[in-house]
Amino acid sequence: MIKNLFTLTFLIFSILVFSQEKANKLGLFGTLEANIGLDVAAMIKESQATNEYERQKLDPGKFNYGFATQLGYQPLNWFAFATGVRYSYVDPNFHVVYWTVQPFFIVSNPKDEEFTYISANFGTQINRTASENAKLFGLSVGFFEPITKNLGNKFQVNLEVLDFDGNSTLFVGFSYGIAIFSNKKL
């Protein structure tokens, strides 16, 4: 029994220590990004509104744009986590600043230099505006692409729900960002 345990331990140790390639990780990373989103349903509803009463009942915003900054860490080959601040302009009365949390699930090969991911995005309002309690929920698909040793691009396609005190708006959007990461071996 002890001989088998020793052999198994030696085998596992050999595989871990002498493996040829190690998986790439971003390590500690920060992003600065710009985003834009369109509410296609609101555009259709607005074109179908026939009077002022129907126009007043429409949800705020046909598009949104904004900026975000995040700080994150990738502890596992398949998982990273980021948090930060995001500003979104939705309507002249809705300039919302969110505190965001975004887990990333890396779906690309861990040995690749491009980090393709699926992520969720959650945010809660931290400023005062026409909305008292705005929330942000979203799903996205994107990738980090290293350019130099510590600098890269971040591309992302979003599907987001912005909830303004019970009035929800669905946006389809795109974001581009610059990422700085601590792993210099990419």
Residue pairs with C-beta under 8 A, 6 or more apart in sequence:
21 111
23 77
23 110
23 111
24 110
24 111
24 112
24 113
24 115
24 183
24 185
24 186
25 74
25 77
25 110
25 183
26 72
26 74
26 80
26 115
26 144
26 179
26 181
26 182
26 183
26 186
27 73
27 74
27 181
27 182
27 183
28 71
28 72
28 73
28 181
28 182
29 71
29 72
29 73
29 74
29 80
29 82
29 144
29 179
29 180
29 181
29 182
30 69
30 70
30 71
30 72
30 179
30 180
30 181
31 68
31 69
31 70
31 72
31 82
31 84
31 154
31 177
31 178
31 179
31 180
32 67
32 68
32 69
32 177
32 178
33 67
33 68
33 69
33 70
33 154
33 156
33 175
33 176
33 177
33 178
34 65
34 66
34 67
34 175
34 176
34 177
35 64
35 65
35 66
35 67
35 68
35 156
35 158
35 173
35 174
35 175
35 176
36 63
36 64
36 65
36 173
36 174
36 175
37 63
37 64
37 65
37 158
37 160
37 171
37 172
37 173
37 174
38 62
38 63
38 171
38 172
38 173
39 59
39 61
39 62
39 63
39 64
39 169
39 170
39 171
39 172
40 172
41 170
42 58
42 59
42 61
42 62
42 169
43 62
45 58
46 55
46 58
46 62
49 55
49 58
59 164
59 167
59 168
59 169
60 90
60 91
60 93
60 94
60 130
60 164
60 167
60 169
61 90
61 91
61 94
61 162
61 169
63 171
64 88
64 89
64 90
64 162
64 171
64 173
65 88
65 89
66 86
66 87
66 88
66 89
67 86
67 87
68 84
68 85
68 86
68 87
68 100
68 175
68 177
69 84
69 85
69 86
70 82
70 83
70 84
70 100
70 102
71 82
71 83
71 84
72 80
72 81
72 82
72 83
72 102
72 104
73 80
73 81
73 82
74 80
74 81
74 104
74 106
75 81
77 106
77 110
78 105
78 106
78 107
78 110
79 103
79 104
79 105
79 106
80 103
80 104
80 106
80 115
80 117
81 101
81 102
81 103
81 104
82 101
82 102
82 103
82 104
83 99
83 100
83 101
83 102
84 99
84 100
84 102
85 97
85 98
85 99
85 100
85 126
86 97
86 98
86 100
86 123
86 136
87 95
87 96
87 97
87 98
88 94
88 95
88 96
88 97
88 98
88 136
88 162
89 95
90 96
90 162
90 164
90 169
91 130
93 129
93 130
94 129
94 130
94 131
94 134
94 164
95 127
95 129
96 125
96 127
96 129
96 131
96 134
96 162
97 125
97 126
97 127
98 123
98 124
98 125
98 126
98 134
98 136
99 123
99 124
99 126
100 121
100 122
100 123
100 136
101 121
101 122
101 123
102 119
102 120
102 121
102 122
103 119
103 120
104 117
104 118
104 119
105 117
105 118
105 119
106 115
106 116
106 117
107 116
107 117
107 118
108 114
108 115
108 116
108 117
108 143
113 145
113 146
113 186
114 143
114 144
114 145
114 146
115 143
115 144
115 145
116 141
116 142
116 143
117 141
117 142
117 143
117 144
118 139
118 140
118 141
119 139
119 140
119 141
119 142
119 156
120 137
120 138
120 139
120 140
121 136
121 137
121 138
121 139
121 140
121 158
121 160
122 135
122 136
122 137
122 138
123 135
123 136
123 137
124 134
124 135
124 136
125 131
125 132
125 133
125 134
125 135
130 164
131 164
131 165
132 165
133 165
134 162
134 163
134 164
134 165
135 162
135 163
136 160
136 161
136 162
136 163
137 160
137 161
137 163
138 158
138 159
138 160
138 161
139 158
139 159
139 160
140 156
140 157
140 158
140 159
140 175
141 156
141 157
142 154
142 155
142 156
142 157
142 175
143 154
143 155
144 152
144 153
144 154
144 179
144 181
145 152
145 153
145 154
145 155
146 152
146 181
146 186
147 153
149 184
149 185
149 186
150 180
150 181
150 182
150 184
151 178
151 179
151 180
152 178
152 179
152 180
152 181
152 186
153 176
153 177
153 178
153 179
154 175
154 176
154 177
154 178
154 179
155 174
155 175
155 176
156 174
156 175
156 176
156 177
157 173
157 174
158 171
158 172
158 173
158 174
158 175
159 170
159 171
159 172
159 173
160 170
160 171
160 173
161 168
161 169
161 170
161 171
162 168
162 169
162 171
163 169
